[in-house]
Amino acid sequence: MRNFFTSLLATLAALWIFLAGLVVLLLIFFAAVAALGGKSGVAVEPGSYLVFDLTANITDSPPPPDLGGLGGDGDNQTLQLRTVTRALRAAARDDRIAGVYLTGSFDPLGYGTGFAALKEVREALAACRAAGKPVVAYLDFAMTRDLYLASVANDVVLNPYGVVLLPGLSSQPIFFTGALEKFGIGVQVTRVGKYKSFVEPFIRKDMSPENRAQTQKLLDDLWGQVLGDIAASRGLTPRELQGSVDAHGLFNAEQAEDAKLVDRLAYRDEMIAELKRRTGRAGSKEPFKQITLADYAATLPESPARPSAVAADDKTDKIAVVYAEGDIVDGEGDYGEVGGDRFSRLLRALRQDATVKAIVLRVNSPGGSATAAEEIQRELRLARLVKPVVVSMGTVAASGGYWISAYGDKIYAEPTTITGSIGVFGMYFNVQKLAGDLGLTFDVAKTGKFADAFTITRPKTDEELALFQHLVDWIYDQFITKVSEGRHLDRAAVEEIAQGRVWSGTEAKKLGLVDEIGGLGAALKFAAQKARLGGNYRVVEYPRKKELAEVIVDWLKGGRRQEADGRDAFGQLLTQIKQQMRTMRSFNDPRGVYARLPLEVMVK
């Protein structure tokens, strides 16, 4: 009997290994088909329209390989911002492209598809219009981001039963204090900066007056830019558009047309029939001549170089674009995080690479670990001694994200970039009451007064809090010093504009926190000029895009994946809570000190 069970277990183990191996092979096969299928046959027919599906999530950094929906949500295609803008600008010069067709609706993920990124996309679409290529947008359910981009089109068409949701911007944080009290979890904080509001959701049940004031000012700045851009594109004044927004907020098709948010109403089949006429296929059963933006980008001969595609012996002069996108964390970091060890190692290699003539740091981060931010900034300061270091700020470059930016030779930001937040905090949870309610008790033996200072079994003593506050004060003092040195600002002036306050890119320029208003393209152009490269150089992007096999291995290990925001009310709430809990898990600074934006400045 023992031999029987031994044989049975061995057989089952072998079968499991065989099936696991088979699954891996099938995953690799189908993923390869998904990645390569149809690409070799992609061609641009003369007279085609470039189709830009807005359901894509637009990120700064290169996306991971697409597994064709395996192990992920597959509904949201991820496009890199630079891929989108390069494709649109190339289409403006391409005689084969007759126009651009926008369709769908944005569903942002993480730090993707922010207004700063969309500002650059708008400019690229405007280049198509300026080149005589008509831009047509077809909308069904258009939200603020959709209309912000679509408004630049020559012809904005809305489904007769469609709606435009343009109520203005808002920020509605979740406060956990009541829930923590109910579960018996205590929270203590140390912080510097009256506007450093990250800790508020854990110690208050509403916004502090300071946080409300800074949030309102930030929203007013962002909305002013969005409103002004839409109004200018639609032939309206900002005052006229604001009047319509306040009168309706949610526009049905007729109201949207009357308010000049759209040019006309048409069903989708009518729009497709019109595109067929425009591309010479009127009455045909074939689709109109078209190519997707992603497919078109893949055909471009001068695609941006990935590090994995650059030969080791390539001596061409290069500008390295380093994407710092996501929370700044201690250690290596995961996909979508900025790991202090990993990024400092990368920057050190770029500093020592003689073929890399300049570094452009693209920041889309709310910050995080102060230790990791300093580790990254140290390498940037060293790199700046031997080659230009230029900073391009995306949607958010605040707190730790500003920490790593401060020493750039020049800092570029968009008007809607969220930046500043020069402040520091520490936060300490304890489960004493919860444990007591469960009948759990704790005892301790120690060799020093502060040996158990980091315990979560009791609140911190006054002496312990003073110890942590001293550390927070010191880090804040260092932050102020670094901004003063890096930006060549008087220390008193920095102390005045710091205090953890967030600023829009427009205000940050007035205050001297950034140098120029502009996007990644402007930063690259300046870096080339400062490095005296002329036009003979290659752009390489870091961190490198993961290979297909690496992504599959990560998936098999149960690696993280982004999840789409729920469109329903419960889904949106659940997503917001999960995002904030995910942020809490990234708190791994060894000293427990953080330079980070409020949990999330959720601008909708």
C-alpha positions in Angstrom: 0.0 0.0 0.0 2.9 2.4 0.9 4.4 1.7 -2.6 1.0 2.4 -4.2 0.7 5.9 -2.6 4.4 6.6 -3.3 3.8 5.8 -7.0 0.6 7.7 -7.1 2.2 10.9 -5.6 5.1 10.6 -8.0 2.8 10.2 -10.9 0.7 13.2 -9.8 3.8 15.3 -9.3 5.1 14.4 -12.7 1.7 15.2 -14.3 1.6 18.6 -12.5 5.1 19.4 -13.8 4.1 18.4 -17.3 0.9 20.4 -17.3 2.7 23.4 -15.8 5.3 23.2 -18.6 2.6 22.8 -21.2 0.8 25.9 -19.9 4.1 27.9 -20.0 4.7 26.8 -23.6 1.1 27.6 -24.6 1.3 31.0 -23.0 4.6 31.8 -24.8 3.1 30.6 -28.1 -0.2 32.5 -27.9 1.6 35.6 -26.5 4.0 35.5 -29.4 1.1 35.2 -31.8 -0.6 38.1 -30.1 2.5 40.2 -30.3 3.5 39.3 -33.8 0.3 38.3 -35.5 -0.6 40.5 -38.4 2.3 42.9 -37.8 4.4 41.6 -40.6 1.6 42.3 -43.1 0.8 45.8 -41.9 1.1 48.4 -44.6 -0.1 51.9 -45.0 -2.5 52.3 -48.0 -2.4 55.7 -49.6 -5.3 57.8 -48.5 -5.7 56.0 -45.1 -7.0 57.6 -41.9 -4.9 57.1 -38.8 -7.2 55.7 -36.1 -6.5 56.7 -32.6 -8.6 54.7 -30.1 -8.9 56.7 -26.9 -9.6 53.7 -24.8 -5.8 53.3 -24.5 -3.9 54.3 -21.4 -1.1 56.7 -22.2 1.9 56.3 -20.0 5.3 58.1 -20.0 7.4 54.9 -19.8 7.4 52.1 -22.3 4.6 49.5 -21.6 5.3 45.8 -21.0 4.8 43.4 -23.9 1.1 42.6 -24.5 0.1 39.1 -23.5 -3.0 39.3 -25.6 -5.2 39.5 -22.5 -3.5 36.5 -20.7 -3.0 37.2 -17.0 -4.4 40.7 -17.3 -7.3 42.8 -18.2 -6.6 43.0 -21.9 -9.3 45.6 -22.4 -7.0 48.6 -22.0 -4.2 49.0 -24.6 -1.2 50.8 -23.2 0.5 53.4 -25.4 3.6 55.3 -24.6 3.3 59.1 -24.8 6.3 59.4 -27.0 5.0 56.7 -29.4 1.7 58.6 -29.7 3.3 62.0 -30.4 5.9 60.7 -32.8 3.2 58.8 -34.7 1.0 61.9 -35.0 3.8 64.2 -36.1 5.0 61.6 -38.6 1.4 61.3 -39.9 1.4 65.1 -40.5 4.3 64.7 -42.9 3.2 61.4 -44.5 1.5 61.7 -47.9 -0.1 58.3 -47.4 -2.1 59.5 -44.3 -5.3 61.5 -45.3 -6.4 62.4 -41.8 -6.8 61.3 -38.2 -9.9 59.7 -36.7 -10.4 59.8 -32.9 -12.9 57.4 -31.3 -13.6 55.8 -27.9 -13.2 57.2 -24.4 -10.2 57.3 -22.0 -10.1 55.0 -19.0 -7.0 56.1 -17.1 -4.9 53.7 -15.1 -2.4 54.6 -12.4 -0.6 57.8 -13.4 -1.4 57.5 -17.1 -3.5 59.8 -19.3 -3.0 62.9 -17.2 -3.7 66.4 -18.5 0.0 67.1 -18.9 0.4 64.1 -21.2 -2.8 65.1 -23.1 -1.4 68.6 -23.6 1.5 67.1 -25.6 -0.9 64.9 -27.6 -3.1 68.0 -28.4 -0.1 69.8 -29.8 0.8 66.8 -32.0 -2.8 66.7 -33.3 -2.6 70.4 -34.0 0.5 69.7 -36.1 -1.7 67.3 -38.2 -4.3 70.1 -38.7 -1.6 72.6 -39.6 -0.3 70.2 -42.2 -3.8 70.1 -43.9 -4.7 66.7 -42.4 -8.3 66.8 -41.1 -8.8 65.5 -37.6 -12.2 64.0 -37.0 -13.5 62.9 -33.5 -16.5 60.7 -33.0 -17.8 60.6 -29.4 -20.4 58.5 -27.6 -19.9 59.2 -24.0 -17.3 62.0 -23.6 -15.8 63.0 -20.3 -13.5 65.9 -19.6 -10.3 64.2 -20.8 -12.0 63.0 -24.0 -13.3 66.5 -24.9 -10.0 68.1 -23.9 -8.3 66.1 -26.6 -11.2 65.9 -29.1 -11.8 69.7 -29.0 -8.7 70.3 -31.1 -10.2 68.3 -34.0 -11.6 70.0 -37.2 -14.8 68.1 -36.8 -16.2 66.9 -33.5 -19.2 64.5 -34.0 -21.4 63.2 -31.2 -23.8 60.3 -31.3 -27.4 61.7 -31.2 -28.0 59.7 -28.0 -24.5 60.4 -26.7 -23.6 62.7 -23.8 -20.8 65.1 -22.9 -19.9 65.1 -19.2 -18.1 68.4 -18.5 -18.9 69.4 -14.9 -15.4 70.8 -13.9 -12.7 69.2 -11.8 -13.0 67.9 -8.3 -10.9 66.1 -5.7 -12.6 63.8 -3.2 -10.3 62.0 -0.8 -11.3 59.1 1.3 -10.9 59.4 5.1 -10.2 56.2 7.0 -10.1 57.7 10.5 -13.6 56.5 11.5 -12.9 52.9 10.2 -9.6 52.8 12.0 -11.3 53.9 15.2 -14.0 51.2 14.8 -11.4 48.5 14.4 -9.2 49.7 17.2 -6.2 50.8 15.2 -4.4 53.9 16.5 -2.4 56.3 14.3 0.3 58.8 15.3 2.1 61.2 13.0 5.1 63.4 12.7 5.3 65.9 9.9 6.7 69.3 8.8 4.7 71.6 6.6 1.2 72.8 7.3 0.0 71.8 3.8 1.6 68.2 4.1 -1.8 66.5 4.0 -0.9 62.9 3.3 -1.6 62.0 6.9 -5.0 63.6 7.1 -7.1 60.7 5.9 -5.8 58.7 8.9 -6.2 61.4 11.6 -9.1 63.5 10.4 -12.5 63.0 9.0 -12.4 65.9 6.6 -10.0 68.3 4.9 -8.0 70.7 7.1 -8.5 74.4 6.1 -4.9 74.5 4.7 -5.5 71.4 2.6 -8.8 72.7 1.3 -7.2 76.0 0.3 -4.3 74.3 -1.5 -6.5 71.8 -3.2 -8.9 74.5 -4.4 -6.1 76.6 -5.8 -4.6 73.6 -7.6 -7.9 72.7 -9.1 -8.6 76.3 -10.2 -5.2 76.4 -11.9 -5.7 73.0 -13.7 -9.3 73.8 -14.7 -8.3 77.3 -15.9 -5.8 75.6 -18.3 -8.2 72.9 -19.5 -11.1 75.4 -19.8 -9.0 77.8 -21.7 -7.6 75.2 -24.2 -11.1 73.8 -24.9 -12.6 77.2 -25.3 -9.9 78.4 -27.7 -10.3 75.3 -29.8 -14.1 75.6 -29.9 -14.2 79.3 -30.7 -15.5 80.3 -27.3 -14.4 82.5 -24.5 -13.5 80.8 -21.2 -16.4 82.7 -19.6 -18.9 81.4 -22.2 -17.7 77.9 -21.7 -17.8 78.2 -17.9 -21.4 79.4 -18.2 -22.4 76.3 -20.1 -20.6 74.1 -17.7 -22.4 75.6 -14.7 -25.7 75.5 -16.5 -25.5 71.9 -17.5 -22.5 69.9 -16.4 -23.9 66.8 -18.2 -24.9 67.7 -21.8 -27.2 65.6 -23.9 -26.5 65.7 -27.6 -28.6 68.7 -28.5 -27.3 70.7 -25.5 -23.7 69.8 -26.4 -24.3 71.0 -30.0 -26.0 74.2 -28.8 -23.1 74.9 -26.5 -20.7 74.4 -29.4 -18.9 71.6 -27.6 -19.5 69.5 -30.8 -20.0 70.4 -34.4 -22.8 68.0 -35.3 -24.7 64.9 -34.5 -24.5 61.6 -36.4 -24.8 57.9 -35.8 -21.7 55.7 -36.0 -22.8 54.1 -39.3 -23.2 57.5 -40.8 -19.7 58.4 -39.6 -18.2 55.3 -41.0 -20.0 55.8 -44.4 -18.5 59.3 -44.5 -15.0 58.0 -43.8 -15.5 55.5 -46.6 -16.3 58.3 -49.0 -13.3 60.2 -47.8 -11.0 57.2 -48.4 -12.4 56.2 -51.8 -14.5 53.3 -50.7 -18.0 54.7 -50.8 -20.6 51.9 -51.0 -18.0 49.2 -50.5 -18.3 46.4 -48.0 -14.7 46.9 -47.1 -13.9 49.1 -44.1 -12.6 52.6 -44.8 -8.9 52.8 -45.4 -7.3 52.9 -42.0 -4.4 52.0 -39.8 -4.3 52.1 -36.1 -1.9 54.4 -34.4 0.0 51.5 -32.7 0.4 49.7 -36.1 1.5 52.9 -37.8 4.0 53.7 -35.1 5.5 50.2 -35.6 6.1 51.0 -39.3 8.1 54.2 -38.6 11.7 53.7 -39.7 13.2 55.9 -36.9 11.5 54.3 -33.9 12.9 55.3 -30.5 15.8 53.0 -29.5 15.3 50.6 -26.6 18.4 49.8 -24.5 18.0 46.1 -25.5 18.2 47.0 -29.2 21.4 49.0 -28.9 24.5 47.0 -29.7 27.2 46.9 -27.1 29.8 48.3 -29.5 27.5 51.1 -30.7 29.5 54.3 -30.4 26.7 56.7 -31.6 26.2 59.7 -29.4 23.0 59.2 -27.3 20.6 61.0 -25.1 19.2 58.7 -22.4 15.6 59.3 -21.4 15.0 57.8 -17.9 11.4 57.4 -16.9 10.8 57.8 -13.2 7.1 56.8 -13.2 5.2 55.6 -10.1 5.9 55.6 -6.3 9.5 56.0 -5.2 10.3 53.0 -3.0 13.4 51.6 -1.2 15.1 48.7 -2.9 14.6 47.4 -6.4 10.9 48.3 -6.8 8.3 46.5 -8.9 6.9 47.4 -12.4 5.3 50.8 -12.1 7.5 51.8 -9.1 10.8 53.8 -8.9 13.2 51.6 -6.9 16.0 53.6 -5.3 18.6 50.8 -5.8 17.6 50.0 -9.3 17.4 53.6 -10.6 20.6 54.7 -8.9 22.4 51.8 -10.4 21.0 52.7 -13.8 22.0 56.4 -13.5 25.5 55.4 -12.4 25.9 53.3 -15.5 24.7 56.1 -17.7 27.0 58.6 -16.0 30.0 56.3 -16.8 28.9 55.6 -20.4 30.9 57.9 -22.6 28.4 57.5 -25.5 25.6 58.9 -23.4 26.1 62.7 -23.8 23.0 63.9 -21.9 20.3 62.5 -19.5 16.7 63.5 -19.6 14.8 62.5 -16.5 11.1 62.2 -17.2 9.3 62.3 -13.8 5.7 61.2 -13.3 5.8 60.4 -9.6 4.1 61.6 -6.3 7.3 60.6 -4.4 7.6 58.2 -1.5 10.6 57.0 0.3 13.0 59.9 1.3 15.9 57.5 1.4 15.3 56.2 -2.1 14.7 59.7 -3.4 18.1 60.9 -2.0 19.8 57.8 -3.4 18.5 58.7 -6.9 19.3 62.4 -6.5 22.9 61.7 -5.5 23.5 59.9 -8.8 21.9 62.7 -10.7 24.1 65.3 -9.0 27.2 63.2 -9.9 26.0 62.8 -13.5 25.4 66.5 -13.8 29.1 67.1 -13.1 30.1 65.3 -16.4 27.0 65.7 -18.7 23.8 67.7 -19.0 20.9 66.5 -16.8 17.5 67.9 -17.9 14.2 67.2 -16.1 10.8 66.9 -17.9 7.9 66.8 -15.5 4.7 64.9 -16.6 1.4 64.7 -14.8 2.8 64.8 -11.3 6.3 65.5 -10.1 5.8 66.3 -6.4 7.4 65.7 -3.0 9.9 62.9 -3.6 9.3 63.4 -7.3 10.4 67.0 -6.9 13.3 65.9 -4.6 14.9 63.9 -7.5 14.2 66.8 -9.9 15.7 69.7 -8.0 19.3 69.7 -9.4 18.4 69.5 -13.1 20.2 71.9 -15.4 16.8 72.9 -16.6 13.3 71.8 -15.5 10.4 71.6 -17.9 6.7 71.2 -16.8 3.3 71.5 -18.4 0.8 74.0 -17.1 -1.2 71.2 -15.6 1.7 69.4 -13.9 1.2 68.9 -10.2 4.5 69.7 -8.5 6.1 71.1 -5.3 4.8 69.5 -2.1 8.1 70.1 -0.4 7.4 68.5 3.0 8.1 65.4 5.0 6.1 63.1 7.3 6.2 59.9 9.3 3.1 57.8 10.2 2.9 55.1 12.9 0.1 52.6 13.4 -0.6 50.6 16.5 -3.1 47.8 17.2 -3.2 48.0 21.0 -7.0 48.4 21.3 -7.7 45.9 18.5 -5.5 43.3 20.2 -7.1 44.0 23.6 -10.6 43.5 22.1 -9.4 40.1 20.8 -7.9 39.1 24.1 -4.3 39.4 22.9 -1.6 40.9 25.2 2.1 41.7 24.7 5.1 42.0 26.9 8.7 43.0 26.2 12.3 42.7 27.4 14.8 45.1 26.0 18.4 46.4 26.3 17.7 50.1 25.5 15.1 52.7 26.1 14.1 52.9 22.4 14.7 49.2 21.5 10.9 48.6 20.9 10.2 52.1 19.5 9.0 50.7 16.2 6.5 48.3 17.7 2.9 48.4 16.5 1.6 46.9 19.7 1.3 50.2 21.6 1.3 53.9 20.9 4.6 55.8 20.8 5.7 57.5 23.9 6.2 61.3 23.9 10.0 60.7 23.9 9.7 58.3 21.0 7.6 60.8 19.0 10.1 63.5 19.7 12.8 61.2 18.4 10.9 60.6 15.2 9.9 64.3 14.9 13.6 65.3 15.1 14.4 63.0 12.2 11.5 64.4 10.1 12.6 67.9 10.9 16.2 67.1 9.8 15.0 65.5 6.5 12.8 68.6 5.8 15.7 70.9 6.5 17.8 68.9 4.0 14.9 69.1 1.5 14.8 72.9 1.8 18.6 73.1 1.4 18.6 70.9 -1.7 15.9 73.0 -3.4 17.6 76.2 -2.5 20.9 74.9 -3.9 19.5 73.2 -6.9 17.2 76.0 -8.0 19.5 78.9 -6.9 16.8 80.3 -4.7 17.1 82.1 -1.4 16.4 79.7 1.4 13.8 82.0 3.0 11.9 82.0 -0.3 12.0 78.2 -0.5 10.7 78.0 3.1 7.8 80.3 2.2 6.7 78.2 -0.8 7.4 74.8 0.8 5.4 73.7 3.8 4.2 70.7 1.8 2.1 72.8 -0.6 1.4 71.6 -4.1 1.5 73.9 -7.1 0.5 73.7 -10.7 3.2 73.9 -13.4 2.1 77.5 -14.2 2.5 78.6 -10.6 5.7 76.6 -10.1 7.3 78.5 -13.0 6.3 81.9 -11.4 7.9 80.7 -8.1 11.1 79.4 -9.7 10.5 75.8 -9.0 10.6 75.1 -12.8 12.3 76.9 -15.6 10.2 76.4 -18.7 6.7 75.4 -19.7 7.0 72.5 -22.2 6.9 68.8 -22.7 9.3 66.0 -23.2 10.1 67.1 -26.8 11.3 70.5 -25.6 13.4 68.9 -22.9 15.1 66.6 -25.5 15.8 69.5 -27.8 17.4 71.5 -25.0 19.5 68.5 -23.9 20.8 68.1 -27.4 21.7 71.8 -27.6 23.4 71.8 -24.2 25.4 68.7 -25.2 26.2 70.3 -28.6 25.0 67.2 -30.5 23.4 68.9 -33.5 21.1 66.5 -35.1 23.3 63.4 -35.1 22.3 61.4 -32.0 20.1 58.6 -30.9 17.5 58.6 -28.1 17.6 55.5 -25.8 15.0 54.9 -23.2 15.3 53.4 -19.7 14.4 51.4 -17.8 14.3 48.9 -20.6 11.1 47.4 -21.8 10.7 43.8 -20.3 11.0 41.0 -22.8 8.0 38.7 -23.4 9.5 35.8 -21.5 10.1 38.0 -18.4 6.5 39.2 -18.4 5.2 35.6 -18.6 7.5 34.6 -15.7 6.2 37.5 -13.7 2.6 36.6 -14.5 3.2 33.0 -13.4 4.7 34.2 -10.2 1.5 36.1 -9.5 3.1 39.5 -10.2 1.0 42.7 -9.9 -1.1 43.9 -12.7 -3.0 47.1 -13.1 -6.7 47.0 -13.0 -9.1 49.2 -14.9 -11.2 51.8 -13.0 -14.8 50.6 -12.6 -17.3 52.7 -14.5 -20.0 51.9 -12.0 -20.1 53.7 -8.6 -19.1 50.7 -6.5 -16.3 49.8 -8.9 -14.9 53.4 -8.7 -15.0 53.4 -4.9 -13.4 50.0 -4.7 -10.7 51.0 -7.1 -9.9 54.2 -5.1 -9.6 52.2 -1.9 -7.4 49.5 -3.5 -5.2 52.2 -5.0 -4.7 53.9 -1.7 -4.0 50.5 0.0 -1.5 49.7 -2.7 0.2 53.0 -2.0 0.4 52.1 1.7 2.2 48.9 0.8 4.9 50.9 -1.0 5.9 52.6 2.3 9.1 50.8 2.9 11.6 53.5 3.8 14.0 52.0 6.4 13.7 55.2 8.5 9.9 55.5 8.1 10.2 59.0 6.7 8.4 59.9 3.5 8.3 62.8 1.0 5.1 62.1 -0.8 2.0 63.9 -2.3 -1.3 63.5 -0.4 -2.5 59.9 -0.7 -3.8 60.7 -4.1 -4.7 64.1 -5.5 -7.7 62.6 -7.3 -8.5 65.0 -10.0 -11.6 64.0 -12.0 
